[in-house]
Amino acid sequence: MNLPSSHVAWRDFQRLCASRVPPVPVLYVSTALTSAAEAGLEDAAGYAALLSTPAPPGEMESALQSLFAAARDARAGG
């Protein structure tokens, strides 16, 4: 999901995604925001990540793999 520089309720969206069973991982990307805190996002137990664009493909793949692993672990109960 591409985050614009405007402040939208991303924290609420993230909490909703993280509260699902299994959690819905979200990879945010932004050209304007450089940190999760700047975007108003929380850690959410590893179910969300923020990358600056343009992110190298390897960095995006690594972030997605980590997010999916966290969601799989939550689904398995661990």
VENVEN-V210385 format. One record per run of one state. SS is the DSSP state (@ for helix, = for strand, . for the rest). FROM is the first residue (numbers start at 1). TO is the last residue. If there is no record, write none. Layout:
SS,FROM,TO
SS,FROM,TO
//
This chain:
.,1,1
=,2,2
.,3,9
@,10,19
.,20,25
=,26,30
.,31,43
@,44,46
.,47,47
=,48,52
.,53,56
@,57,75
.,76,78
//
